[in-house]
Amino acid sequence: MGNNTPWAYLDAYRGKDFNGVWPTMPEMFKITVSRYGDRPCFTIYEPDRISLSYKEALRIIEAVARWLHSRGIRKGDSVALTGKNSPEWAVAFIAIHFAGAVVAPIDCQLRQEDAEFLIKTAKARILFVDEDKYERFTGNKDAIGLTDIVSLKKGVGSYLYDLDGPEADIALPGENDLAAILFTSGTMGKPKGVMLSHTNLVSDNYLAQAHLELFPEDVFYGLLPIHHAYSMQVFIVVMAVGAELVFGKRMVTKAILRDLKQAKITLFLGVPMLFNKLLAGIIRGLKQKGPIVYGVISALMAFSGFVKKTFKVNPGKKMFGFLLDQASLTSVKTCICGGGPLAPSVFRKFNQLGINFIQGYGLTETSPIITLNPVDHYKETSVGKVIPQVDMRILRPDDRGVGEVILKGPVVMQGYYEMPEETAAAFTPDGYLKTGDLGYLDDEDYLYLTGRAKNLIVTGGGKNVYPEEIENEFQLYEEIDQILIRGFAADKKLKTEGIEALIYPSPDYFTGDNAKPAEEIKAQLERIVAEVNHRLLPYQKIERIAVLDAPMAMTTTKKIKRDEV
């Protein structure tokens, strides 16, 4: 497998602690315990620090696995898990695998009936759930087909950490056995259960590390909903490295800044909206110092970015320490952004400030990471370099080289749970997964995305317009909370489309001193659209706007649900 890879150390354990190409989740966790047993593993500040070491976590995990076995759970059975980010959620996730079972993580923000539907779909027999929903599920236990419900918090019903069972000979999973059923509705359509094996999840964590430099001393911040494939994979990476995972409770700026400072976070995981807000706050503070100071610091940032990119030296951390301190980012070495497209300007500014900024790309169906921008050779307009062992191709490229992104590799799902037709439709005849995303590759295997195939707008001139490329241009305007670009029927006979923008103004921005009547808000937004139109190609220009008086529905990773607009 190569001696300089992040997974080379596994060779010393192969044949002794595991026998396959990759360890399973329980095998990987036990290897980490043998290497870093006394290091902190799962931590939360509420408000005081509560932390489990790897050894302590393993003791509880094995006890929970014994209890699951005593309740009749056997290899291949499904167990559902739903709740806010917490050490208990993480312990339950791994304990399910230690019992030989399959985990079905459910979004804790779903409506009760939708969550129950997914639990039944996964044929789960036991549910781990937050205390606030414990009673609701208990009242409907038989109808959902559950035998037991366990609370992820003390004080309500049976508590996770109190579980145990007699010693038993538990049949553990193999590397190609199913590990998780992840339900994805994306931003379109009905939920599908993506079936990921132990090899899928474990290989992705190691292969992604080829473009990341991580250490056991690192402290990761787990803020995004952990049931989502992106957060879950980072949690698996943390376990493989022997690092510490600090769980964030709320996507509220004040709470985030407090956690970042208290926990001395070194790796900060987020979605574009979160990083846009942090950066907007830094820039707003600079502008308040007056145009001269703002101009000087902007010039210094541009110089810092040039030095970082050209000479691989990072002066920004020292030069802008005062700014990073105000934003509680002093200890942060690297920000990792995923879950949606990020404007290159945001990527650039974080790097100028001295923070390594990594953008990645992937799908639930690919475990999920398939590209990452290496810190030492990043490209601001790319979503990153294809990770090792993934064979990525572009299907039917146009004259720009743009086509549908397709791929093969150990990270690709086994299929959709009990959906053979949908599974067959997701692959090409020669076995490549069709991502549904449009993009192109450069000669160094860096991927550039242009949009989703189903969102494509075809203009009167026959030009292809990708809404996401236009939406990216608006990411740093504080006046705009949400924007969705879509086509409208410009000529029904010719089936050509014009381009319109649906805009929900920022309620935070248009309050206090900035409060304005609706017609003035619309005029201000029209000025922003005119400014962006000036930068766009002629066939990309927005022809009309609609100002919304309520926000558009979003997924838990803060992407607009386009099918509900």
Beta strands, then each sheet from edge to edge (+ up, - down):
strand 1: 40-45
strand 2: 49-53
strand 3: 78-82
strand 4: 102-106
strand 5: 124-129
strand 6: 148-151
strand 7: 178-184
strand 8: 192-197
strand 9: 219-222
strand 10: 244-247
strand 11: 267-270
strand 12: 334-337
strand 13: 356-362
strand 14: 369-372
strand 15: 384-386
strand 16: 391-395
strand 17: 403-408
strand 18: 415-416
strand 19: 433-441
strand 20: 446-452
strand 21: 457-458
strand 22: 464-465
strand 23: 480-491
strand 24: 496-505
strand 25: 544-547
sheet 1: 2+ 1- 10- 9- 11- 12- 13- 14+ 15- 20+ 19- 17+ 16-
sheet 2: 4+ 3+ 5+ 6+
sheet 3: 7+ 8- 18+
sheet 4: 21+ 22-
sheet 5: 23+ 24- 25-
end
